C-alpha cells in the first residue's frame, strides 16, 4: 500500500508550486504564433470578419470556425468544494483550474474555469444560459444539493451537454467499480441489498443509476444524516424523487439498521460513520465504497478486519480509488466528437460498462483502471459516441 499522504505538507507544496508558476496552473496559448503582419491580420482584423459573417448566416459554423467544438466551461459557485464545504467562488477557483487541466491532459479538451458570485438557482441558470453560446459543453462542479440537482434538470433543454460531475461522474465510476466487485464476489445485481449513506447530489445520482439497470438491485436503502430516508422527511425535491425510484425501500431506523444483511455499502457522506460492528452485520463478503474525503466513512483496514471482501475509497493513497477523472474526460470527449446535445442515461451506463471492462483481471486491490494508465478517455469516448448514435437522436 502507498504511504499515506501528509495532507498539511502536501498542501504547502502545492501552494508553492502555484506561486512558482506565477499564479495558478493554467494559461491561454494561440495554436499558431503571431510572428508577422499577415499572422496578425489573419487572427484578428480584417481576417476575422469573414468567419463572423459566416457564423451569422449559419450558426453551426461556430463549431468549425471557433474553439466552441472542443471547449467546456467548468462552472461552480463554491458551495460544496471537495471536502471543504461552502468556501465561496474565489476559493473554489483552484479546483476549477485543476479540473480544466484534467480535461486537457486526459482528453485534449480546452476547458475554462468560471466561478460565479451567486448561490441563487435562478441566477445560476440564467448565467449558464447566457454563457452557453461560447462552449461545446458545460461541466457543473462543486455546487451544493439540492440546488445542483434542480440546476442540471433545468438546463437539459440547452443544445449542448450539461453535466454535474459530482452527481453523475461519481455514479458512473461507482457503478463501474461495483460491476467488477460483483465479478470477484460472484454476486449478482438483482440479488443485492445496497445501502447508500448520503442523500445529496452523489447519493441521488448513484441511486438513480442503480435503479436504471436492466436488472436493478432487489433493494436500495438511502440514508441521510437523520437515518433511513422516509416519506415524512423527504421534504426536498430530490429526496422525494429517490423514494419514487424502483426498488428503493423506505423503513424506519438509522444507518445501523439499514446495514443489517446488506451486500453493498456506498458512502457519500462524512468520515467515521461506519463501525466494524456495522460491517459484521452485513451479508457474506460485503462490498464497501467509503467515498467521504479526506476521511472515509470507515478506513479500509478496519473494514477488512470486520470481514469486508472489497473496499474502495475516494483517496489516492488507498487501493481502489473511485476517482471521477476516470469518467468525465472521456464522457465529454465522446459527446463533443459526436456533437451530442446532451449526455443521456444510456451514455453514462455505457461509460460505466467500458470502465469496468478495461480491468482485464480484477482483484481485491484493482477493480478500476489506473488513472494514469492506458488511454481510458479514448475508450470511454468511443462507447459514449456509439451510444448516442444508437439512440438515433438528431
N, C-alpha and C positions, 0 to 999 in steps of 0.2 A: 504494500500500500504506500502511496506517496506520503511524504512528510506533510504534516498539517501546516496550512498557511498561517503565518503570523500576520493577522489582518492589519494590525496597527503599523508595523514596519513596512508591510507591502503597500499600504495606502500612502505612506510618506514617500515611498519610492515612485509611485505613480504620479503624485503631485510634482515631484522634482522633474520627472520626465516631461510633463506637460510644460513646465516653466522653461526647461531647456529647449524645447521645440518652439518657443516663442508664443506660447498660449494655445492650448488645445491640441488636437491631433488631426485636424482637417485643414485642407487648403483647396482653392479652386485653381485649376490649370487649364489653359486652352489646349485643344487637341493638336493644333498646329501653332508654332510660334509666329509672332508678328515681327518680321525682320525687314520688310520693305514697305514702300508706299502702296504697292499693289496688294500686299497682305492686309494692310490696314483698310484699304477700300473694300476688300472682299469681306472682311469680318464685320465692318461697320458701314457707314455711309460712303458712297452711294450704293454699294453692292447689296446691302441688307434690304433695300426697298423691294426688290423683286420677290424674295421669299415672303415678305409681309403681304404683298398683294396676292400672291398665290394662296396663302392661308386664308386671307379674307374671302376669296372666292370659293375655296374648298377647305374647310376647317380640318378635315382629316389629314391634309398635307402637313399639319404640325408634327405628325408622327414621323414624317420623312425629313423635315427641314429644321427641326429643333431638337433639343435634348429630351423632349417630353417622352419619347418612345422608350427611353432607358432610365427614367427617373422615378424616384419615390420620395414623398415627403414623410419624414419621421416626426410626428406631432405629439406633444404632451402638454398637459397643464401642471405637471409637477406634483400631483396629489397622491400618487402611490408609487414612489420611486424605489425600485428594488426592495430591499428590506428596510428602507429608511423612512417610508411614510410620506406625509404631506410636507415637503420641504420647499415647495414653490417652484416656479418656472425657471428662474435663473440657475438654481441649484440642480435642476434636472438636466441642464444643457450638456454636462459631460457625458451623461448616459446616452443622450440622443446622438451626440458626436460619435460615441463608441458604436452605437447601432449602425450609423452611416458607414463607419469603417468596415463593419462586418458585411454589410451589403456589398461594398466594393470588393472586399477581399475574397469572399466566397462565391459571389455571383456576378461580379463586374457590373453592378448596378450603381448609378450615380444617385446617392441619397442625400437629402438636405435636411438637417436638423432644424426644427421650428418649435419653440416653446411659447405658449400663449398665456397672457396675463389675465385669465378669466377661468372661473370654475362653473360658470353658468352654461347649462347644456344648450340652450338656445343660441348663445353667443358662440360656443364651440362649433355647433352645427353650421351656423352662418359663415363663420370664418373658414372652415374646411371647404364649404361650397364655393366661397369666393376664390380660394386658392386652387381649386381643382383643375382649372384650365391649364395650369402650368405643368402638371405632373401626370405621369402614366399610372400612378398608384398612390394610395395613402396607407401608411402604417401608423396606426394609433398606438400610443405607448404610455404606460405608467399613468393612466387615468383611473381614478378610484371608482369602484362599484357603488351604487348601481348605475351611475351616470354613463360609464363606459358602455354598458350593455345597451342602454337606450340610444346612445350616440351612434353606435355601429348600425343598429337596426334602422335608424332614421336615414342614414347615408347610403343605404343599399341601392337607392334609385340613381345614384351618380353613374355615369357611363364608364367609370374606371373602378378597379378593385379597391375596396376599403376593408382593412383587416386590422383587428386588435390583437397583437401578438400575445399579450398577457392572458388573453382568453384562449383563442383557438390555436395559437402556436404551442402553448403549454399542452393543450388537449391532444394535438397531433403527436407530439413526442411521447407523451404519457401512453397513448394508445399503442404506439409502435413498441415501446418498452414492454407493455403488458402482453402483446402478441408473443414476444419471444420468451417472456417469463412463463407464459402458459405452455409453450413448447417444452420448456425444461421441467416443469412440474407435472406435465401431462394432464393438465386441467383443461376444461372446455368452457368457452364463454357462456353458453346457455345455462351452465350449472353453477355459475358464480354468485356469491353474495359479495357485493362491493360496498365498502364504506368510504365515503368522501367527506373529509373533515375540512370545512371551509366552504361557505355558500356565497362567496364573492364571485368575481368575474371568471377566475380559473375554474373554480368548483362548478359553476353553472355550465361552462363550456365542456368540461370533462363529462359531466352527467349527460349533457345533450349528445355528445359524440358517442358515448357508450350505448345510449338507448337508440341511436340511429343504426347500430349494427344490424345486419340481416338477421343475426341471431343474438339479440342483446342478452346481458346478464339476467339471471332469473330474478334478482333482487338488487336494487340500488338504494342505499340509505345515505342521505346527505345531512350532515350536522353543521350547525353554526356555533357561535360562541356560547349559546344557551342550551345546546344539546341537539337532539334529533329534530330536524325541521318538520313542523306540523302546520296544518292549515290555520290554526288560530294565531300563529306567529308569522305567517307568510304575508306580511303587510307591505312588501316591496314587490314590484312587478316581476323581477327575475326570479324571486323566491317562489312566487305563485307558479311561475312557468316551470320551475323544477318539479314541483309536486304534480304537475299535469303531464310529465313525461312518462312514457310507458315503463312499467316495472319499477318505478320509484315508489318506495314504501314509506308511509308515514306512521310512526308509532311513538309512544311516549318513552321518555328516558334520555339519558345522556350518552356521551361517546362510549363509556364503558359498556353500557347496554347494547349499543349498536355493534360493538366489536365481537360479541358472542357469536361463534361459529361463522365468522366472516372468512372469506377466502382472500380478499384483497383489501388493503387499506391504502388510500391515496390522500395524502395530507397537503393541503394548500392553505395553511392556517398560520400557526405560530409554533415556536420551539417548545419541546419538552412537555407535550400534552399527552403523549402515549407512553404508558408504563410497560414494563416487562410482563406484568400480570395481564394486561390487556392483550398482549401478543399471545400469551399462553392460552387465552380463551378462544383464539381463532381456530379455524379448521387446520387440518394437517398441511404442512408445507405452505404456510401463508406467504403472501407476497406483500411487501410494504414499500411504498414510494413516499418517503417523508421529504417533501419538497420545500418546506419553510427555509428561508435564508436569513441570516447566516447559520442559525441554529435549527437543525431538523426537528420534527415532531418527536423523533426518537433517534438516537445515534445508532449507526449500523452495528457496532459491536454489541450494544445492548439488545438490539432486535435479533441478531443471530444467536446470542446467548439464550434468548427466550424461545428459540425454535423457528425463526424465520428461514424460509428457503431462499428468497431473493429479496435484496434490499437495494433501492435506488434513492438518491438524494438530488438536491439541486446544486451540490457543491462539486468543484473540480478536484478536490483533494480526497475524494472517496470514489471507488468504482461506481459505474452505472450512473454517471451524471445525466440527469434529464434536462437537457440544455436546448432552448428554443433555437439556437443557431443551427441546429440540425434541420430545421424546417423552413423558417421564413425566407432565407435567401433563395432556395430552390423554388419555393412556392411562388414568390414574386417573379423570379426569372421565367418560369413557365407561363405565368399569367401575362407578363409583358410580351414575351415572344409570340404568343398566340393572340395578343391584344384582347384578352378576355375582359368582359365588362364587370365581372365580379369573381369572387372566389367562392365556389359553391361547396356545400357539404360533401358532395361526391369527390371534388378535387382534394379536399382535406383528408378524406378517408384514403384516397389513392396515395397521398403523400405519406400517411402513416404506414400503409402496407409496404410501400417502397423502402422506407427507412428500416422497417423490421427485416425485410428481405436482404438488405445489404450486409447483415451479420450472417455469414455462412454457417458458422458453428457456434451458436450462442452458448455461454457458460455462466456460472453464477456471478462472475465479475465482468461479464461483457454481454449485455442484452441490447446494446445500441452501438452503432458505428462510432468510431473515434471522430471527434470534431475536426481534427487536423489530418484525417486520413484520406481515403480515396475520394474522388470527386462526387461528394454526396449531392451537392446542389444540382449538378447536371442530371443525375438520375431522378431526383425529385421533380425537377423542371419538366423532364420528358413525360413523366407519369401524369403530372398536373395538366400539361398541354393536351395529352391524349384524352384525358377525361373530359376536358372542355369540348374537344372536337366530337367525342362520342355523344355528348348531350345535344348536339345539333343546334346550339344556341347561336344566334346571329351576333 
